[in-house]
Amino acid sequence: MTVSARELALDALDRIERDGAYANIVLPELLGRSGLESRDRHFATELVYGTTRMRRACDFLVDRFLTRDLDLRVRNALRLGAYQLHMLGMKPHAAVGETVEVAPKAARGLVNAVLRRVAEAPVTWPDDATRLSYPDWVVEVLTADLGADAARAALEVMNTAPPVTERADGYVQDLASQWVAESVGACPGERVADLCAAPGGKATLLAATGAHVVAGDIRKGRVGLILENARPDHPLAALVADAACAPFAAATFDRVLIDAPCSGLGTLRRRPDARWRVDASAPSRLASVQARLVDAAAVLLKPGGTLVYSVCTLTNSETSGVDDHLAAAHPALVPLPPPAGPWDPHGRGARLLPQSAGTDGMYLLRLRRP
Ligand SMILES: C[S@@+](CC[C@H](N)C(=O)[O-])C[C@H]1O[C@@H](n2cnc3c(N)ncnc32)[C@H](O)[C@@H]1O
């Protein structure tokens, strides 16, 4: 039996919250066996991704008219209805009626009554974190680190669906990541290490320059992805290794890229459920991992070699904070000029805000061993 887009969306929302399923894994799985036409598939995708991003705002909209806790599926039906009414601006007769139809039978009266009130009542948001639907700590850390206006603009942009950018070789990769790979400046014949490389987005671009690329990652399963994405005619060797103690002699490489594990706060639009998964301790916890990785990478540079450190996040602790560590621990390394606009200088590196060029948010630092 074919499900409707709204019913499928409700199934996906239940699994994301109840089972901790990843939106970008559970949705294609449900769509694959749904029998839905392309238009309905797009609508179901919009409903699942949008309602997941806007979960906190939707809860605020409906909680004004609830007096008791609800079963998860009923709550998700209400969130779905509130999302259609407020974020998609749909007419109440369609949004309410059709959402009521997919709600559990015993709760249809309640869902109908609450959504009708949600459709009519004016909204006064208590704060930006609720209106923009982020955990308080995400709003607080970005406001402190970017300033209130830039943080609000970044948070707004990350509530929209990202564009799909495809490289000439067909690999789908955000432009900001492509710019980071270009900034490594790899040349034919050079020895280049990309030590946090999976799934290989940047490593495959580095190998396309004709440089000899070593692409490592700590997770064996993810190293398999690098190999799947590599072109057989490009010089790339993949290995499983901890970048903090990779099996290479000092002064081996012309260029080393550390595209480090990070809190990912620059890519929240790409992974709608990520904002609810990352915890407030992530930036400081990851900053110490990042410091260890760049320390080890610095040793691998030949004289004249370049270290590139990048993260897809915007917190100071994981960007300028890691550079403060590098400046103190490796004073001989000389900063190279940061890339020009749309990147903004940030300490000795550069930061790309998601609102500047419609890309992911990113940070980049390049240092040269004299
Ligand atoms: C931001 S992702 C890399 C994305 C990749 N550079 C690309 O462009 O496709 C960070 C990667 O670092 C890996 N990682 C985490 N800790 C590591 C460590 N100590 N050593 C090596 N890799 C690590 C993770 O498994 C993850 O694949």
Ligand as a Chemical Component Dictionary entry (heavy atoms), coordinates in Angstrom:
data_LIG
# 
_chem_comp.id                   LIG 
_chem_comp.type                 NON-POLYMER 
_chem_comp.pdbx_formal_charge   0 
_chem_comp.three_letter_code    LIG 
# 
loop_
_chem_comp_atom.comp_id 
_chem_comp_atom.atom_id 
_chem_comp_atom.alt_atom_id 
_chem_comp_atom.type_symbol 
_chem_comp_atom.charge 
_chem_comp_atom.model_Cartn_x 
_chem_comp_atom.model_Cartn_y 
_chem_comp_atom.model_Cartn_z 
_chem_comp_atom.pdbx_ordinal 
LIG C1  C1  C 0  35.690 16.496 9.034  1  
LIG S1  S1  S 1  35.856 14.796 8.790  2  
LIG C2  C2  C 0  36.931 14.751 7.390  3  
LIG C3  C3  C 0  36.285 15.044 6.059  4  
LIG C4  C4  C 0  37.219 14.796 4.900  5  
LIG N1  N1  N 0  38.463 15.539 5.041  6  
LIG C5  C5  C 0  36.591 15.154 3.561  7  
LIG O1  O1  O 0  36.841 16.239 3.026  8  
LIG O2  O2  O -1 35.848 14.311 3.037  9  
LIG C6  C6  C 0  36.937 14.329 10.083 10 
LIG C7  C7  C 0  37.457 12.912 9.991  11 
LIG O3  O3  O 0  38.454 12.758 10.994 12 
LIG C8  C8  C 0  38.436 11.413 11.416 13 
LIG N2  N2  N 0  39.189 11.375 12.695 14 
LIG C9  C9  C 0  38.750 11.638 13.946 15 
LIG N3  N3  N 0  39.758 11.526 14.825 16 
LIG C10 C10 C 0  40.867 11.167 14.121 17 
LIG C11 C11 C 0  42.216 10.889 14.459 18 
LIG N4  N4  N 0  42.667 10.954 15.733 19 
LIG N5  N5  N 0  43.062 10.532 13.476 20 
LIG C12 C12 C 0  42.638 10.430 12.187 21 
LIG N6  N6  N 0  41.372 10.690 11.806 22 
LIG C13 C13 C 0  40.489 11.063 12.752 23 
LIG C14 C14 C 0  36.983 11.060 11.476 24 
LIG O4  O4  O 0  36.806 9.665  11.396 25 
LIG C15 C15 C 0  36.428 11.817 10.246 26 
LIG O5  O5  O 0  36.372 10.966 9.142  27 
# 
loop_
_chem_comp_bond.comp_id 
_chem_comp_bond.atom_id_1 
_chem_comp_bond.atom_id_2 
_chem_comp_bond.value_order 
_chem_comp_bond.pdbx_ordinal 
LIG C1  S1  SING 1  
LIG S1  C2  SING 2  
LIG S1  C6  SING 3  
LIG C2  C3  SING 4  
LIG C3  C4  SING 5  
LIG C4  N1  SING 6  
LIG C4  C5  SING 7  
LIG C5  O1  DOUB 8  
LIG C5  O2  SING 9  
LIG C6  C7  SING 10 
LIG C7  O3  SING 11 
LIG C7  C15 SING 12 
LIG O3  C8  SING 13 
LIG C8  N2  SING 14 
LIG C8  C14 SING 15 
LIG N2  C9  SING 16 
LIG N2  C13 SING 17 
LIG C9  N3  DOUB 18 
LIG N3  C10 SING 19 
LIG C10 C11 SING 20 
LIG C10 C13 DOUB 21 
LIG C11 N4  SING 22 
LIG C11 N5  DOUB 23 
LIG N5  C12 SING 24 
LIG C12 N6  DOUB 25 
LIG N6  C13 SING 26 
LIG C14 O4  SING 27 
LIG C14 C15 SING 28 
LIG C15 O5  SING 29 
# 
